[in-house]
Amino acid sequence: KGIKNYAMASAMEDRRFSPIAKHEVPELSVGVSLLVDFEEGANYLDWTVGVHGIKIEFNCGRTTRSATYLPEVAKEQGWTKGGNCRIFVKKGWSKGSCNPRT
């Protein structure tokens, strides 16, 4: 159930990507990465690029938002630990700011 939900959310709700065009379908490939054994981080910088996946949760009023990233995403995109907090927050459907206190 979890994989199905993440696949559907990635395909249908991730605003970072444009929908797949029909002419792109023959070029598609599929891969599966699993995040297991989550650990609580000491703070938002407590992870290693290319090694750790990231799952963040934050509150927006009465709603809890979340975003999950695979370890390879940060490395492929050239992210740094502190420099991409806004991306994490945006994926979680928030328009809030991101700083060490939030």
Backbone torsions as a table, in degrees:
resi	resn	phi	psi	omega
1	LYS	NA	-41.1	-178.9
2	GLY	-62.3	-45.0	179.9
3	ILE	-63.7	-42.6	178.9
4	LYS	-60.2	-45.6	-179.3
5	ASN	-63.2	-43.8	178.8
6	TYR	-65.6	-40.0	179.3
7	ALA	-62.4	-44.7	-179.9
8	MET	-66.4	-42.7	179.5
9	ALA	-63.3	-42.4	178.8
10	SER	-64.0	-41.6	-176.5
11	ALA	-74.3	-36.4	-169.7
12	MET	-109.4	-19.8	-170.8
13	GLU	-122.5	-8.7	-176.2
14	ASP	-79.9	104.9	-174.6
15	ARG	-70.9	-6.9	-179.2
16	ARG	-74.9	-17.9	-173.6
17	PHE	-120.9	145.1	174.1
18	SER	-76.5	154.0	176.2
19	PRO	-60.3	152.7	178.2
20	ILE	-73.0	131.8	177.3
21	ALA	-85.2	152.7	-177.8
22	LYS	-56.4	-39.8	-178.6
23	HIS	-68.5	-15.3	179.0
24	GLU	-85.0	-17.7	-174.2
25	VAL	-54.4	-45.8	-179.1
26	PRO	-62.0	-20.7	-178.1
27	GLU	-91.8	-3.5	-176.2
28	LEU	-72.6	146.7	171.1
29	SER	-133.6	162.8	-175.6
30	VAL	-124.0	140.1	173.9
31	GLY	-140.6	153.9	179.3
32	VAL	-125.8	128.5	173.1
33	SER	-123.2	136.3	-179.1
34	LEU	-114.5	132.2	173.4
35	LEU	-100.4	122.6	-179.3
36	VAL	-134.2	165.3	176.3
37	ASP	55.5	54.2	178.2
38	PHE	-61.2	142.6	175.7
39	GLU	-122.6	144.3	175.8
40	GLU	-72.8	129.5	177.7
41	GLY	-85.9	152.9	178.1
42	ALA	-69.3	-32.7	178.5
43	ASN	-163.4	-176.4	-174.9
44	TYR	-71.3	-8.8	177.4
45	LEU	-101.2	3.7	-174.7
46	ASP	-87.6	66.6	176.9
47	TRP	-161.5	163.8	-179.2
48	THR	-118.9	125.6	179.2
49	VAL	-57.6	130.3	177.5
50	GLY	83.3	-7.7	-179.5
51	VAL	-112.8	-48.5	-175.0
52	HIS	-102.3	139.2	166.6
53	GLY	-78.1	165.3	-177.3
54	ILE	-128.7	128.7	170.8
55	LYS	-127.3	117.4	179.7
56	ILE	-115.8	148.5	173.9
57	GLU	-133.3	139.3	178.7
58	PHE	-150.2	157.7	-178.5
59	ASN	-97.6	135.6	173.1
60	CYS	-123.6	93.6	-175.0
61	GLY	66.2	-121.6	-179.9
62	ARG	-92.7	-1.0	-175.9
63	THR	-106.1	134.8	173.4
64	THR	-93.2	126.4	178.7
65	ARG	-107.3	155.5	177.8
66	SER	-147.8	160.3	176.1
67	ALA	-149.3	143.3	-179.4
68	THR	-129.2	136.1	178.0
69	TYR	-129.9	140.4	175.5
70	LEU	-79.0	155.5	-178.6
71	PRO	-56.6	-37.1	-176.1
72	GLU	-71.8	-21.2	-178.3
73	VAL	-64.1	-49.3	-178.8
74	ALA	-59.5	-42.0	-179.2
75	LYS	-68.2	-46.4	-179.7
76	GLU	-61.7	-35.7	-176.5
77	GLN	-88.9	-3.6	179.4
78	GLY	70.9	30.0	-178.7
79	TRP	-73.7	156.5	171.3
80	THR	-113.6	165.3	-177.5
81	LYS	-57.5	-55.4	-174.2
82	GLY	-90.5	-18.5	-172.0
83	GLY	-79.6	-7.2	-174.3
84	ASN	-121.8	19.9	178.8
85	CYS	-58.3	-38.5	179.7
86	ARG	-61.7	-36.3	177.9
87	ILE	-63.8	-42.4	179.8
88	PHE	-61.7	-44.7	-179.3
89	VAL	-65.8	-41.6	-179.9
90	LYS	-62.3	-42.5	179.6
91	LYS	-62.5	-31.0	177.7
92	GLY	-79.1	12.1	175.9
93	TRP	65.9	35.2	176.4
94	SER	-114.3	150.5	174.6
95	LYS	-107.0	10.9	-177.4
96	GLY	-73.3	172.3	178.7
97	SER	-87.0	171.5	-179.5
98	CYS	-137.3	119.8	175.9
99	ASN	-153.3	171.2	-175.5
100	PRO	-56.1	-21.8	-178.9
101	ARG	-88.7	-15.0	-175.4
102	THR	-105.9	NA	NA
